[in-house]
Amino acid sequence: MNLSPTLPSAVDWSGQTRTLALRHGTLAAARDSAGATLSYAQLGALSHAFASHLLARGLQPGDPVASLLPNSLEAIWVSLGLKIAGFTEVPLGWGYTAEEIRWCAQLSKASLLITRPERLALAGEAGLEPLITASMSLTDTGAHLPPVPGNTPGRILFTSGTTGRPKGVLASHARRWVAEQLQKACLPFMPDPGSKILLMTPYVHGSGLLSNAWFDCGGEITIHDGVDPDRVRPLLDSGSYQAMFAPPTVLAKLTGAFDGARFTGLRCIFTGTQPLARGLYERARQMFGPVVRITYGKTECVNPITTLTFSEIDEAFADAPPTGGSCTGWPAPGVELRIGHPHQPTPAPGTEDEVWLRAAQLSEGLMTAEGFRVHEPDGWHATGDLGTIDARGRLWLTGRVADVIKTGGYRVNPDEIEATLAGMRHCSQAVVTSLPSDYWGEVIMAVIEQPQDGWRAELEQRVAALSKHKRPRLFFEMAALPRNPQGKVSRKALREHVLSHARLIDGPYPTLETPGGSLR
């Protein structure tokens, strides 16, 4: 791989981890939802013992090793151990099926799976050799492992798969190191030893990146396996947490569960993974105060690509451009953004087109069924996101290129409609997609999660402000939307689900025919 000379030639992950263990010793590094803890000394010892255990099996730096673990203390030392040994970490979602595991193993070339007994059968179905964490005999000798060459493959993450089969995103150890430094450089404050952050999303993505920033400062992370309001409420009531990572899906659950409550003590709520709608932001601001920070990140280029902090959010919502969208702020240091292909003339501010980016923390490239593909020439990457850059240099995301709906001769961005429906009181969430139609080309459909009496009237009142061609013509109710491990809703999966449970009656006034009757 031809890496930029600004990237480190080697990364001493082992030395960094040993230093933290010596510096912070018995100070708690991580705590789980049951109250079990790992000190910095224990975390350093476990991760080194695990790394040495795998190296003794004959594995070499750069070899891919898959892990399938829930959010837990062992997920932390397994991830750190794979990193300090110089392996290519291949973290998989705890809820993956055997077919998904098999696909990810095929792309990554991993043959070993670190997991728990309850996933033993899945490992066999996927054709992987399982290694159960609880069955390993781990001993730390106290030795340092050698620094890892920077251009060694370091991690393979997988895209959400919302527009097709997931792609593997390969990052070198040097890129991982740069991403961690940039994350710390863009924090709104530096944590003190003992400062606490609450994490509830999969450790392998944003939670893990924030954890590394907290560890480097001697902070303490609390890791929960999902959002359990009964467990979260006492932590927020205590006022002892400085920060929380709560993407929009998590914020929506918390604001819904604690409606009317007020919490103090948090200095920052980190968001990401998807745009934050104004209605949800206002509910979060009322509950937690002006502490929400927005960032833009991609599996292909981890956070932060852009940042928008506390004092800038209210102004940004007031400045929404005619194209609509969600403001994600200004580029982080070293990040280049542009709208439209880099070899085309720079468009005027406010022009909507695909977002392209170039950054030191950008991955090396993508792994697909056709093989490994590096990013575009000169290091640019086409994100697949639609957006604009306003006259002040802020990035506004307006949707996904693949999600644009063509209906009745118009191009409609479903994200614009969803922003209008965000924060509805009579349902958990409303997601907008489309069904193929001979009459319309595509017909716009709103899928309503956990509907309550009155949702239809509330929805129609909200969309009345939209142009007529943007208003949903079909409606479908669901108890739970299909989400991937990152909490994102797959519009493709929604279409497949609807068409497997209903039949489209096409025409100028389309309807959905279901066994229980029609839903227009």
C-alpha positions in Angstrom: 0.0 0.0 0.0 1.3 3.5 -0.8 0.6 5.5 2.4 1.1 9.2 2.9 4.5 10.1 4.5 2.6 12.0 7.2 1.4 8.7 8.6 3.5 7.0 11.3 5.9 4.3 10.1 5.2 2.2 13.2 2.7 2.3 16.1 3.8 1.2 19.6 0.3 0.0 20.8 1.9 -2.2 23.4 4.1 0.5 24.9 1.1 2.9 25.0 -1.0 0.3 26.8 1.7 -0.5 29.3 2.3 3.2 30.1 -1.4 3.7 30.8 -1.4 0.6 33.1 1.6 2.0 35.0 0.2 5.6 35.1 -3.3 4.8 36.3 -2.9 1.4 37.9 -5.9 0.6 40.1 -8.1 3.4 38.7 -11.2 2.0 37.0 -10.9 1.9 33.2 -14.2 0.2 32.3 -17.4 -0.8 34.0 -20.3 -2.9 32.7 -24.0 -2.7 33.3 -23.8 -5.2 36.2 -21.1 -3.1 38.0 -18.1 -5.3 37.2 -15.0 -3.3 36.5 -11.5 -3.5 34.9 -8.7 -1.4 36.3 -6.1 0.0 34.0 -3.6 -2.6 35.3 -6.1 -5.4 34.6 -6.9 -4.1 31.1 -3.2 -3.9 30.2 -2.5 -7.4 31.6 -5.5 -9.1 30.0 -5.0 -7.5 26.5 -1.3 -8.5 26.5 -2.0 -12.0 27.7 -4.6 -12.4 25.0 -2.3 -11.0 22.3 0.5 -13.4 23.4 -1.9 -16.3 23.5 -2.8 -15.8 19.8 0.8 -15.2 18.8 1.8 -18.5 20.4 -0.7 -20.2 18.1 1.4 -19.1 15.2 -0.6 -16.1 14.0 1.4 -13.2 12.5 0.8 -9.4 12.5 -1.6 -8.5 9.7 -3.5 -11.8 9.9 -7.3 -11.3 10.1 -8.9 -12.4 13.3 -12.7 -12.1 13.7 -14.5 -11.4 16.9 -18.2 -11.8 17.8 -18.9 -10.4 21.3 -21.7 -8.3 22.9 -20.9 -5.0 24.6 -18.9 -6.3 27.6 -15.6 -6.0 29.4 -14.2 -8.9 27.3 -15.1 -7.0 24.1 -12.7 -4.3 25.3 -9.6 -6.4 26.1 -10.2 -8.6 23.0 -10.2 -5.6 20.8 -7.2 -4.1 22.5 -5.3 -7.4 22.4 -5.8 -7.8 18.7 -4.5 -4.3 18.1 -1.4 -4.5 20.2 -0.4 -7.8 18.6 -0.7 -6.1 15.2 -3.5 -8.4 13.8 -6.2 -7.2 11.5 -9.2 -6.9 13.7 -12.5 -8.1 12.1 -15.3 -7.2 14.6 -18.7 -8.6 13.8 -22.1 -7.5 15.1 -23.4 -9.7 18.0 -26.7 -10.1 16.2 -25.2 -11.2 12.9 -26.7 -14.4 11.3 -24.6 -17.3 10.1 -24.9 -16.1 6.5 -23.7 -12.6 7.5 -20.8 -14.0 9.4 -19.9 -16.2 6.5 -20.0 -13.3 4.1 -17.8 -11.1 6.3 -15.3 -14.0 6.7 -15.2 -14.5 3.0 -14.4 -10.8 2.4 -11.8 -10.6 5.2 -10.3 -14.0 4.8 -10.6 -14.6 8.6 -10.7 -18.2 9.7 -10.6 -17.7 13.5 -13.6 -16.3 15.5 -13.3 -15.1 19.1 -16.7 -15.5 20.7 -18.8 -16.9 23.5 -20.3 -20.4 23.9 -23.8 -19.1 22.9 -22.5 -18.3 19.4 -20.6 -21.6 19.0 -23.2 -23.1 16.6 -23.1 -20.0 14.4 -19.3 -20.2 14.1 -19.7 -23.7 12.9 -22.4 -22.8 10.4 -20.2 -20.0 9.0 -17.2 -22.3 8.7 -15.0 -20.5 11.2 -12.8 -22.0 14.0 -14.2 -20.7 17.3 -12.1 -19.7 20.2 -14.1 -19.2 23.3 -12.8 -16.3 25.6 -13.8 -18.1 28.8 -11.9 -21.2 27.9 -8.5 -19.5 27.3 -5.7 -19.8 29.9 -4.2 -16.3 29.8 -1.0 -15.3 31.5 0.7 -11.9 31.2 4.5 -12.0 31.3 4.8 -8.3 31.6 6.8 -8.1 28.3 6.3 -5.4 25.7 5.3 -6.5 22.2 7.2 -4.9 19.3 5.7 -1.8 17.5 3.5 -2.6 14.6 4.6 -1.4 11.1 2.1 1.4 10.2 1.2 0.0 6.8 0.1 -3.4 8.3 -3.6 -4.0 7.8 -5.2 -3.1 11.1 -9.0 -3.4 11.0 -11.8 -4.4 8.7 -15.2 -2.8 9.4 -18.3 -3.5 7.4 -20.7 -1.0 5.8 -24.3 -1.0 6.9 -25.5 -2.9 3.9 -28.5 -0.6 3.5 -28.0 -0.5 -0.3 -26.7 -4.0 -0.9 -24.4 -6.6 0.6 -21.9 -5.1 3.2 -18.5 -4.0 1.9 -15.4 -4.5 4.0 -13.5 -1.3 4.9 -9.8 -1.8 5.4 -7.7 0.6 7.6 -4.0 0.2 8.4 -2.6 0.5 11.9 -1.3 3.9 11.0 -4.7 5.1 9.9 -6.2 3.8 13.2 -3.6 5.7 15.1 -4.3 8.9 13.2 -8.1 8.5 13.7 -7.6 8.2 17.5 -5.4 11.3 17.7 -7.9 13.3 15.6 -10.7 12.2 17.9 -8.9 13.5 20.9 -7.9 16.7 19.2 -11.6 17.5 18.4 -13.0 16.7 21.8 -14.9 19.7 23.3 -13.0 19.1 26.6 -10.2 16.8 27.7 -11.4 14.2 30.3 -9.7 14.1 33.7 -8.6 10.8 35.3 -11.8 9.2 36.6 -14.1 11.2 34.2 -17.0 9.0 33.2 -18.7 8.4 29.8 -21.7 6.3 29.2 -21.7 4.1 26.0 -24.6 2.0 24.8 -24.0 1.4 21.1 -21.8 -1.4 19.6 -18.2 -1.1 20.9 -16.7 -1.9 17.5 -17.8 1.4 16.0 -18.2 4.9 17.6 -18.2 3.7 21.2 -14.8 2.1 20.7 -13.3 5.2 19.3 -14.5 7.3 22.2 -13.3 4.7 24.6 -9.8 5.0 23.3 -9.9 8.8 23.8 -11.1 8.3 27.4 -8.5 5.7 28.1 -5.7 7.9 26.9 -6.8 10.5 29.5 -7.3 8.1 32.4 -11.1 8.3 32.1 -13.7 5.6 32.9 -16.1 4.2 30.5 -19.4 2.5 31.4 -20.5 0.1 28.6 -24.1 -1.2 28.3 -25.3 -3.8 25.8 -28.1 -1.6 24.3 -30.4 1.0 25.8 -32.1 -0.1 29.0 -33.9 2.9 30.5 -34.2 1.3 33.9 -30.4 0.9 34.1 -29.6 4.2 32.5 -31.9 6.4 34.7 -29.9 6.0 38.0 -26.7 6.8 36.2 -28.1 10.0 34.7 -29.8 10.9 38.0 -26.4 10.6 39.8 -25.0 13.6 37.9 -21.6 11.8 37.9 -21.2 11.3 34.2 -19.5 14.0 32.1 -20.4 12.6 28.7 -22.6 10.1 26.8 -22.6 8.8 23.3 -26.1 8.9 22.0 -26.8 8.7 18.3 -30.2 9.9 17.2 -31.8 6.4 17.7 -30.5 6.3 21.3 -31.6 9.9 21.9 -35.0 9.1 20.7 -35.3 6.1 23.1 -34.1 8.2 26.1 -36.2 11.2 25.5 -39.2 9.0 25.0 -38.6 7.0 28.1 -37.8 10.0 30.3 -40.3 12.5 28.9 -40.5 15.5 31.2 -37.3 14.7 33.2 -34.3 17.1 33.5 -30.8 15.9 34.0 -27.7 17.9 34.9 -24.0 17.0 35.0 -23.4 16.0 31.4 -20.9 18.3 29.6 -21.4 16.6 26.2 -23.7 14.3 24.4 -21.9 12.9 21.4 -24.1 12.1 18.4 -23.3 10.6 15.0 -24.2 7.7 12.6 -27.1 9.7 11.1 -28.4 13.2 10.9 -30.0 14.7 14.0 -33.5 16.1 13.3 -34.5 19.4 14.8 -37.5 18.1 16.7 -35.4 15.4 18.4 -32.6 17.9 19.2 -35.0 20.3 20.8 -36.4 17.5 23.0 -32.8 16.5 24.0 -31.9 20.1 24.7 -34.9 20.5 27.0 -34.0 17.3 28.9 -30.1 17.6 29.1 -29.4 21.3 28.4 -27.3 22.7 25.5 -24.7 19.9 25.5 -25.3 18.1 22.2 -22.4 17.9 19.8 -23.0 16.8 16.2 -20.3 15.1 14.1 -20.2 13.4 10.7 -18.5 10.1 10.3 -18.4 7.1 7.9 -17.3 3.5 8.2 -14.9 4.4 5.4 -13.6 7.5 7.3 -14.2 7.5 11.0 -15.3 10.5 13.1 -14.8 13.3 13.1 -15.1 14.3 9.4 -17.0 17.5 10.5 -18.0 18.9 13.9 -20.7 21.2 15.1 -20.6 22.0 18.8 -22.9 23.3 21.5 -23.0 27.0 20.7 -23.3 26.5 17.0 -26.2 24.1 16.7 -29.1 26.5 17.4 -27.7 28.9 14.8 -27.3 26.1 12.3 -30.9 25.0 12.6 -32.0 28.6 12.1 -29.9 28.9 8.9 -31.3 25.8 7.1 -30.8 26.3 3.3 -33.7 26.0 0.8 -32.5 22.4 0.0 -33.1 21.5 3.6 -31.0 18.9 5.3 -29.1 18.5 8.5 -26.0 20.6 9.4 -23.0 18.6 10.5 -20.6 21.6 10.8 -17.1 22.4 9.6 -14.4 20.0 8.5 -12.1 18.7 11.2 -8.3 19.5 10.9 -6.8 17.8 7.9 -10.1 16.9 6.3 -10.9 18.1 2.8 -14.5 18.2 1.5 -16.1 19.1 -1.7 -19.5 18.8 -3.4 -19.3 16.9 -6.7 -16.4 15.1 -8.4 -13.0 16.6 -7.5 -12.0 16.9 -11.1 -15.0 19.1 -11.9 -15.1 22.9 -11.3 -15.9 23.8 -7.7 -19.6 24.5 -7.5 -21.2 27.6 -6.0 -22.2 27.5 -2.3 -25.5 25.8 -1.8 -25.2 23.5 -4.8 -26.5 20.0 -4.0 -24.5 17.0 -5.2 -22.6 14.0 -3.8 -20.1 14.6 -1.0 -16.5 13.7 -1.6 -13.8 13.7 1.1 -10.1 13.2 1.6 -8.4 12.8 5.0 -5.6 11.1 6.8 -8.0 8.8 8.8 -9.6 7.6 5.5 -9.4 3.9 5.1 -7.2 2.3 2.5 -10.1 1.0 0.4 -13.0 -1.4 0.1 -13.3 -5.1 0.0 -16.1 -6.6 -2.2 -16.9 -9.9 -3.9 -14.8 -8.6 -6.8 -11.7 -8.1 -4.6 -9.9 -5.1 -2.9 -10.5 -1.7 -4.4 -8.5 1.4 -3.3 -10.2 4.7 -3.1 -10.3 7.1 -6.0 -7.1 8.6 -7.4 -5.5 11.4 -5.2 -7.1 9.8 -2.1 -10.6 11.1 -2.7 -13.6 9.0 -1.7 -17.2 9.3 -3.0 -19.3 9.0 0.2 -22.7 8.2 -1.4 -24.2 11.1 0.7 -25.9 14.0 -0.9 -25.1 17.4 0.6 -24.3 21.1 0.2 -21.6 23.4 1.6 -23.0 26.8 2.6 -21.4 30.2 2.2 -19.8 29.8 5.7 -18.2 26.4 4.9 -20.6 24.2 6.8 -21.6 20.8 5.4 -25.3 20.0 5.2 -26.3 16.4 4.5 -29.5 16.2 2.5 -29.8 12.4 1.9 -28.3 9.4 0.2 -27.6 9.3 -3.6 -29.1 5.8 -3.7 -32.3 6.8 -1.8 -33.5 9.6 -4.0 -37.1 8.8 -5.1 -38.2 9.5 -8.6 -42.0 9.9 -8.6 -44.3 11.5 -11.1 -41.4 13.2 -12.8 -40.0 14.7 -9.6 -36.9 13.8 -7.6 -37.7 13.6 -3.9 -35.3 13.2 -1.0 -36.8 10.9 1.6 -34.7 12.5 4.3 -36.5 15.8 3.8 -39.8 14.1 4.5 -38.4 12.2 7.5 -37.1 15.5 9.0 -40.7 16.8 8.8 -41.9 13.7 10.7 -39.1 13.6 13.3 -40.3 13.6 16.9 -43.9 12.5 16.2 -45.7 12.0 19.5 -48.0 9.2 18.3 -45.4 6.7 17.1 -41.8 5.6 17.9 -40.5 6.6 14.4 -41.6 7.2 10.9 -39.3 6.2 8.0 -39.9 7.1 4.4 -39.1 4.8 1.4 -40.8 4.0 -1.9 -42.4 1.1 -3.8 -42.0 0.6 -7.6 -45.1 1.8 -9.5 -46.0 1.6 -13.1 -48.1 4.7 -12.8 -45.8 6.9 -10.7 -42.4 5.3 -11.3 -42.0 5.1 -7.5 -44.7 5.8 -4.9 -43.7 7.4 -1.6 -44.5 5.4 1.5 -44.2 6.1 5.2 -43.6 3.2 7.5 -44.8 3.8 11.0 -43.1 2.1 14.0 -45.2 1.4 17.1 -48.2 3.4 16.0 -50.6 4.9 18.5 -54.1 6.3 18.0 -53.8 9.7 16.3 -50.7 9.1 14.3 -52.4 9.5 10.9 -53.8 12.9 11.8 -50.5 14.1 13.2 -48.6 12.9 10.1 -51.0 14.6 7.7 -50.8 17.9 9.7 -47.0 17.8 9.5 -46.7 17.0 5.8 -49.2 19.7 4.8 -46.3 22.1 4.7 -44.6 20.0 2.0 -45.2 20.3 -1.7 -47.9 17.8 -2.8 -45.6 15.6 -4.7 -43.4 15.0 -1.6 -46.3 13.8 0.6 -46.5 10.0 1.3 -49.3 8.2 -0.6 -48.9 4.9 1.1 -48.7 4.0 4.8 -47.6 0.8 6.6 -47.5 0.0 10.3 -44.8 -2.1 12.0 -44.1 -3.1 15.6 -40.3 -2.7 15.0 -38.3 -1.4 12.1 -35.5 -3.5 10.6 -32.2 -2.1 11.9 -28.6 -3.0 11.4 -26.1 -3.3 14.4 -25.4 0.4 14.1 -29.1 1.2 14.6 -29.7 2.4 11.0 -32.9 1.5 9.2 -32.5 -0.3 5.9 -35.0 1.2 3.4 -34.3 -1.8 1.2 -35.3 -4.2 4.0 -38.4 -2.1 4.6 -39.5 -2.5 0.9 -38.9 -6.2 1.0 -40.9 -6.6 4.3 -43.8 -4.5 3.0 -44.0 -6.4 -0.3 -43.9 -9.7 1.5 -46.9 -8.7 3.7 -48.9 -6.6 1.3 -49.8 -6.1 -2.3 -49.6 -2.7 -4.1 -52.8 -1.7 -5.9 -51.3 0.7 -8.4 -52.8 3.7 -10.1 -53.4 7.4 -9.5 -54.6 6.6 -5.9 -52.5 3.7 -4.9 -53.3 1.5 -1.9 -51.7 -1.4 0.0 -53.8 -4.5 0.3 -53.0 -6.5 3.4 -54.7 -9.5 5.0 -56.2 -7.2 7.6 -57.5 -4.6 5.1 -56.1 -1.8 3.1 -53.8 1.0 4.3 -53.7 4.0 2.1 
